[in-house]
Amino acid sequence: MISWKHHWLRWLLVCGIVAGAGVIFGLQFYVSNTQLGGTSPASAFIYDQIFYWSTWGMLVPIALWVSRKVPVPSERRSRALIVHGLAGVAMGYLHAVVYISLYHAFGILVEGLPFSSESIVQGFFRLNLPMRIANYYLIVAGIFAVEFYQKYVERTLAASRLESELAVAKVEMLRMQMHPHFLFNALHSIAGLVRSGESPEAVRMIAGLSDLLRAAMDTGTEQQVSLGRDVEFVRRYLEIEQVRFSDRLSVTIDIDPAAAEALVPNLLLQPLVENAVNHGIARRPGPGRIAVTARRENGRLEIEVNDDGAGLPEGWDLDRDAGIGLRNTRDRLRHLYGADARLLVRRRGDGGVSVAVSVPVPGAAGGGPA
């Protein structure tokens, strides 16, 4: 919600709106009164309306507080509408009390006011209460409109940052895939298969390497793709690594069909799996295992990449020690989901590392498993 107290220019804008509304409505009432034969000066109506709208200006913080506590654009919209309906009535009466109090306190300083105290009390409490309630709704609508515009600007800026980061991630991924060390290991494994007479395996690895590089080249600029599509890319990468490590690497990929359709940041899994291979399995002297799982639970997508490799160094900290891949992944999740995204890296009890990603699934109910 809007942090008004830190933006005095917004309060200056409120004062300008109040003064402008007082002049406009005051002149309107003056013209109507003149046409009906009244003789009160225009200044009296303008002063009266400035008093009226200044009172609403004083009550804006309360309307802002109610709007912050009970936003209408929420899942409990019916409840929010009921609360704002009651708040409109309460604010209407509160405005009448404050207005009349100010009128009596300062009215003596203004000559030629067109109304008596009795008519003010009767008129504003009985006849104009619906108008006051409508004024409250107008103020709340203005607050939500400003907030919606701010969020739109923030989303636009975040989308621009995400697009830039996606381009960087693609370049980094291509650099990794075309890195001489990676290609050397892949080609060395292919040569070993050929020398040992395992031509079908060599052909399969060549095809897999070709498919992987082609998929990297064809990766679009979408900021989000289905989890199933992201998993297929990772599957190609792991197939090549399995040939390279032979029986030292086993892979398990278990993706719930309901989770496969959920949208995730493009290239979300690749840096997580790459870390598991290079920093986990490659540093383990014996056979190792990588497991990728994904589930939809309670309106969220829960993804885990586990390995039983070398594990994390003593005292390792995500904020201080994470590499480029993990830092980029965390930042992209924050930009896309804000505080709703979680990235947790921890040691496994039996050795190795577990990386867990949890993000909300748009449109999913939060009451139970999806």
Wavefront OBJ file of the C-alpha trace (Angstrom):
o trace
v 0.000 0.000 0.000
v 1.018 3.615 -0.433
v 3.595 5.011 2.025
v 2.158 8.500 2.158
v 4.050 9.764 5.198
v 7.356 9.463 3.340
v 6.103 11.399 0.318
v 5.186 14.951 1.273
v 4.543 15.771 -2.379
v 1.505 13.485 -2.240
v 0.150 15.362 0.745
v 0.734 18.600 -1.149
v -1.269 17.066 -3.982
v -4.089 16.254 -1.520
v -4.119 19.875 -0.372
v -4.272 21.035 -3.978
v -7.159 18.673 -4.723
v -8.998 19.886 -1.620
v -8.563 23.530 -2.561
v -9.510 22.854 -6.175
v -12.635 20.921 -5.183
v -13.626 23.746 -2.819
v -13.362 26.382 -5.558
v -15.124 24.278 -8.212
v -18.038 23.145 -6.045
v -18.286 26.536 -4.347
v -18.693 28.303 -7.697
v -21.189 25.668 -8.808
v -23.332 26.219 -5.710
v -22.986 29.983 -6.081
v -24.305 29.874 -9.652
v -27.204 27.620 -8.620
v -28.030 29.880 -5.671
v -27.931 33.003 -7.863
v -30.292 31.453 -10.399
v -32.713 30.778 -7.547
v -32.572 34.447 -6.488
v -29.996 34.158 -3.714
v -27.702 37.073 -2.907
v -24.892 35.395 -0.949
v -21.436 36.187 -2.356
v -19.357 33.579 -4.172
v -16.696 33.744 -1.460
v -19.148 32.389 1.119
v -19.821 29.268 -0.965
v -16.142 28.813 -1.749
v -15.186 29.087 1.930
v -17.941 26.644 2.819
v -16.788 24.062 0.276
v -13.140 24.453 1.232
v -14.187 23.701 4.816
v -16.134 20.686 3.555
v -13.318 19.200 1.466
v -10.610 20.166 3.958
v -12.421 17.986 6.457
v -12.209 15.092 4.027
v -8.516 15.869 3.571
v -8.071 15.490 7.321
v -9.811 12.106 7.190
v -7.718 10.728 4.308
v -5.266 8.973 6.722
v -8.181 7.025 8.212
v -9.447 6.040 4.756
v -5.890 5.079 3.848
v -5.580 2.917 6.964
v -8.870 1.130 6.235
v -7.848 0.590 2.601
v -4.521 -0.849 3.723
v -6.113 -3.227 6.214
v -8.990 -4.285 3.954
v -7.996 -4.096 0.270
v -10.906 -4.613 -2.097
v -8.791 -6.324 -4.826
v -8.321 -9.419 -2.627
v -9.550 -12.996 -2.389
v -12.096 -12.020 0.304
v -13.783 -9.389 -1.843
v -17.264 -9.833 -0.337
v -15.923 -9.289 3.156
v -13.973 -6.233 1.983
v -17.066 -4.685 0.388
v -19.070 -5.191 3.584
v -16.321 -3.616 5.687
v -16.039 -0.618 3.354
v -19.823 -0.274 3.322
v -19.871 0.031 7.108
v -16.787 2.242 7.028
v -18.521 4.553 4.536
v -21.436 5.104 6.931
v -19.101 5.620 9.901
v -16.895 8.017 7.949
v -19.946 9.928 6.744
v -21.091 10.594 10.302
v -17.528 11.320 11.431
v -17.130 13.843 8.641
v -20.380 15.540 9.664
v -19.237 15.829 13.277
v -15.801 17.193 12.377
v -17.220 19.551 9.735
v -19.831 21.049 12.045
v -17.260 21.399 14.830
v -14.930 23.315 12.511
v -17.842 25.349 11.182
v -18.763 26.522 14.674
v -15.106 27.089 15.595
v -14.162 29.129 12.525
v -17.499 30.214 11.076
v -17.427 33.412 13.115
v -14.378 34.483 11.089
v -16.244 34.188 7.796
v -18.899 36.790 6.972
v -21.953 36.109 4.865
v -22.131 32.329 5.301
v -25.380 31.261 3.612
v -26.507 28.677 6.168
v -27.537 28.781 9.807
v -26.201 26.327 12.369
v -29.590 24.612 12.559
v -29.835 24.076 8.818
v -26.289 22.783 8.746
v -26.977 20.163 11.409
v -30.255 19.047 9.829
v -29.063 19.121 6.245
v -25.699 17.411 6.660
v -26.891 14.706 9.017
v -30.138 13.877 7.169
v -30.027 14.935 3.545
v -26.334 14.790 2.699
v -25.243 11.571 4.423
v -25.502 9.549 1.171
v -23.292 12.143 -0.512
v -20.772 11.823 2.300
v -20.717 8.036 1.905
v -20.184 8.506 -1.832
v -17.300 10.887 -1.055
v -15.670 8.183 1.085
v -15.970 5.683 -1.757
v -14.492 8.245 -4.142
v -11.484 8.716 -1.862
v -10.970 4.959 -1.455
v -11.264 4.474 -5.219
v -8.611 7.160 -5.699
v -6.293 5.407 -3.222
v -6.688 2.081 -5.023
v -6.199 3.760 -8.401
v -2.906 5.313 -7.281
v -1.778 2.006 -5.803
v -2.733 0.096 -8.951
v -0.753 2.555 -11.073
v 2.273 2.217 -8.793
v 2.140 -1.567 -8.982
v 1.786 -1.364 -12.752
v 4.934 0.768 -12.962
v 6.762 -1.576 -10.588
v 5.731 -4.639 -12.617
v 6.850 -2.935 -15.822
v 10.252 -2.155 -14.347
v 10.530 -5.653 -12.897
v 9.640 -7.177 -16.286
v 12.352 -5.092 -17.914
v 14.898 -6.258 -15.342
v 13.793 -9.872 -15.760
v 14.201 -9.680 -19.529
v 17.722 -8.346 -19.096
v 18.565 -11.024 -16.531
v 17.121 -13.716 -18.791
v 19.444 -12.588 -21.572
v 22.383 -12.722 -19.161
v 21.331 -16.188 -17.986
v 21.125 -17.414 -21.580
v 24.595 -16.101 -22.358
v 25.967 -17.701 -19.195
v 24.281 -20.990 -20.072
v 25.679 -20.956 -23.595
v 29.106 -20.111 -22.232
v 28.904 -23.128 -19.943
v 27.707 -25.421 -22.708
v 30.303 -24.253 -25.207
v 33.067 -23.979 -22.650
v 36.097 -25.899 -23.931
v 36.242 -27.939 -20.717
v 32.628 -29.049 -21.101
v 33.015 -29.842 -24.797
v 36.328 -31.591 -24.136
v 34.735 -33.862 -21.544
v 31.788 -34.612 -23.833
v 33.981 -35.325 -26.862
v 36.410 -37.338 -24.753
v 33.520 -39.498 -23.560
v 32.334 -39.944 -27.149
v 35.842 -40.969 -28.265
v 36.048 -43.472 -25.423
v 32.746 -45.024 -26.460
v 33.931 -45.323 -30.077
v 37.231 -46.930 -29.064
v 35.436 -49.438 -26.876
v 33.104 -50.333 -29.729
v 30.006 -48.843 -28.111
v 28.891 -47.086 -31.266
v 25.175 -46.847 -30.356
v 26.070 -45.081 -27.089
v 28.446 -42.748 -28.936
v 25.766 -41.896 -31.476
v 23.263 -41.288 -28.677
v 25.650 -38.941 -26.908
v 26.415 -37.030 -30.118
v 22.699 -36.652 -30.769
v 22.143 -35.554 -27.185
v 24.897 -32.955 -27.380
v 23.469 -31.679 -30.653
v 19.957 -31.484 -29.189
v 21.206 -29.660 -26.112
v 23.082 -27.017 -28.083
v 20.137 -26.604 -30.452
v 17.739 -26.199 -27.525
v 20.030 -23.572 -26.035
v 20.096 -21.675 -29.308
v 16.324 -21.929 -29.672
v 15.514 -20.816 -26.140
v 13.063 -17.976 -26.529
v 12.903 -14.701 -24.661
v 9.911 -15.804 -22.568
v 10.381 -14.917 -18.951
v 8.272 -17.895 -17.895
v 7.831 -21.368 -19.366
v 6.062 -24.479 -18.165
v 7.963 -26.548 -15.637
v 7.670 -29.513 -17.988
v 9.543 -27.632 -20.699
v 12.252 -26.566 -18.262
v 12.598 -30.167 -17.077
v 13.028 -31.443 -20.647
v 15.970 -29.111 -21.167
v 17.580 -30.295 -17.925
v 16.914 -33.906 -18.874
v 19.011 -33.488 -22.062
v 21.849 -31.980 -20.044
v 21.789 -34.811 -17.498
v 21.715 -37.505 -20.193
v 25.042 -36.200 -21.497
v 26.486 -36.013 -17.999
v 25.342 -39.579 -17.306
v 27.312 -40.824 -20.286
v 30.301 -38.782 -19.134
v 30.190 -40.099 -15.543
v 29.063 -43.582 -16.598
v 27.901 -45.546 -13.551
v 29.048 -42.799 -11.181
v 25.873 -40.748 -11.785
v 22.294 -41.851 -11.420
v 19.396 -39.473 -11.989
v 15.812 -39.491 -10.763
v 13.272 -36.986 -12.084
v 9.854 -37.131 -10.460
v 7.501 -34.373 -11.608
v 3.857 -34.390 -10.589
v 1.726 -34.020 -13.774
v -0.205 -31.207 -12.089
v 3.076 -29.386 -11.474
v 4.364 -29.826 -15.023
v 1.898 -27.252 -16.374
v 2.810 -24.579 -13.817
v 4.818 -21.620 -15.063
v 8.338 -21.049 -13.748
v 11.133 -18.627 -14.680
v 12.827 -19.724 -17.876
v 16.007 -21.751 -17.165
v 15.152 -22.094 -13.484
v 16.420 -25.655 -13.019
v 19.543 -25.599 -15.192
v 21.889 -23.714 -12.816
v 20.620 -25.734 -9.834
v 21.272 -29.069 -11.572
v 24.603 -27.839 -12.943
v 25.730 -27.010 -9.398
v 24.683 -30.468 -8.241
v 26.803 -32.075 -10.977
v 29.916 -29.882 -10.803
v 30.069 -29.157 -7.079
v 28.470 -32.329 -5.791
v 28.900 -35.448 -7.929
v 32.165 -34.430 -9.650
v 33.845 -33.971 -6.244
v 32.562 -37.260 -4.849
v 34.947 -40.207 -5.210
v 32.236 -42.836 -5.588
v 28.830 -43.118 -7.284
v 26.387 -40.300 -6.726
v 22.755 -39.518 -7.275
v 20.768 -36.444 -8.315
v 17.026 -36.285 -7.718
v 14.702 -33.610 -9.122
v 11.169 -33.496 -7.722
v 8.234 -31.102 -8.085
v 4.799 -31.018 -6.466
v 1.863 -28.643 -6.224
v 0.809 -28.284 -2.603
v -1.479 -25.728 -0.935
v -1.474 -23.403 -3.919
v 2.309 -23.448 -4.284
v 4.854 -25.144 -6.522
v 7.474 -27.002 -4.462
v 10.647 -27.947 -6.372
v 13.698 -29.721 -4.965
v 17.082 -30.614 -6.458
v 18.934 -33.074 -4.199
v 22.363 -34.643 -4.522
v 24.479 -36.847 -2.278
v 27.746 -35.309 -3.380
v 30.525 -33.488 -1.542
v 28.149 -31.209 0.373
v 28.580 -27.619 1.525
v 31.733 -26.249 3.174
v 31.543 -25.540 6.889
v 29.954 -22.155 7.559
v 28.608 -21.795 3.997
v 26.077 -18.953 3.681
v 23.732 -18.282 0.770
v 24.029 -14.491 0.925
v 27.812 -14.518 1.257
v 29.052 -17.612 -0.579
v 26.537 -18.313 -3.364
v 27.873 -18.369 -6.912
v 26.481 -16.554 -9.930
v 23.909 -19.234 -10.714
v 22.306 -19.275 -7.259
v 22.419 -15.488 -6.896
v 20.781 -14.958 -10.282
v 18.118 -17.555 -9.474
v 17.324 -15.936 -6.125
v 17.157 -12.439 -7.623
v 14.927 -13.538 -10.490
v 12.549 -15.251 -8.070
v 12.386 -12.102 -5.952
v 11.698 -9.888 -8.959
v 8.961 -12.168 -10.248
v 7.234 -13.250 -7.025
v 8.458 -10.787 -4.386
v 8.256 -12.016 -0.798
v 6.130 -15.016 -1.935
v 9.200 -16.795 -3.358
v 11.522 -18.931 -1.258
v 14.948 -20.385 -2.106
v 16.519 -22.612 0.528
v 19.944 -24.283 0.278
v 20.845 -26.705 3.059
v 22.983 -29.702 3.879
v 21.373 -33.078 3.717
v 21.591 -35.273 6.782
v 23.215 -38.102 4.827
v 25.602 -35.807 2.924
v 25.098 -33.728 -0.174
v 22.991 -30.647 -0.767
v 19.278 -29.943 -1.074
v 18.065 -26.872 -2.973
v 14.370 -26.110 -2.506
v 12.367 -23.572 -4.499
v 8.834 -22.617 -3.476
v 6.705 -20.211 -5.528
v 2.967 -19.480 -5.682
v 0.957 -20.969 -8.525
v -1.186 -18.213 -10.138
v -4.876 -18.946 -9.824
v -4.419 -21.887 -7.471
v -6.489 -22.098 -4.329
v -4.587 -21.975 -1.095
v -6.878 -24.169 0.898
v -5.509 -27.576 0.015
v -3.334 -29.520 -2.327
v -3.657 -28.500 -5.925
l 1 2 3 4 5 6 7 8 9 10 11 12 13 14 15 16 17 18 19 20 21 22 23 24 25 26 27 28 29 30 31 32 33 34 35 36 37 38 39 40 41 42 43 44 45 46 47 48 49 50 51 52 53 54 55 56 57 58 59 60 61 62 63 64 65 66 67 68 69 70 71 72 73 74 75 76 77 78 79 80 81 82 83 84 85 86 87 88 89 90 91 92 93 94 95 96 97 98 99 100 101 102 103 104 105 106 107 108 109 110 111 112 113 114 115 116 117 118 119 120 121 122 123 124 125 126 127 128 129 130 131 132 133 134 135 136 137 138 139 140 141 142 143 144 145 146 147 148 149 150 151 152 153 154 155 156 157 158 159 160 161 162 163 164 165 166 167 168 169 170 171 172 173 174 175 176 177 178 179 180 181 182 183 184 185 186 187 188 189 190 191 192 193 194 195 196 197 198 199 200 201 202 203 204 205 206 207 208 209 210 211 212 213 214 215 216 217 218 219 220 221 222 223 224 225 226 227 228 229 230 231 232 233 234 235 236 237 238 239 240 241 242 243 244 245 246 247 248 249 250 251 252 253 254 255 256 257 258 259 260 261 262 263 264 265 266 267 268 269 270 271 272 273 274 275 276 277 278 279 280 281 282 283 284 285 286 287 288 289 290 291 292 293 294 295 296 297 298 299 300 301 302 303 304 305 306 307 308 309 310 311 312 313 314 315 316 317 318 319 320 321 322 323 324 325 326 327 328 329 330 331 332 333 334 335 336 337 338 339 340 341 342 343 344 345 346 347 348 349 350 351 352 353 354 355 356 357 358 359 360 361 362 363 364 365 366 367 368 369 370
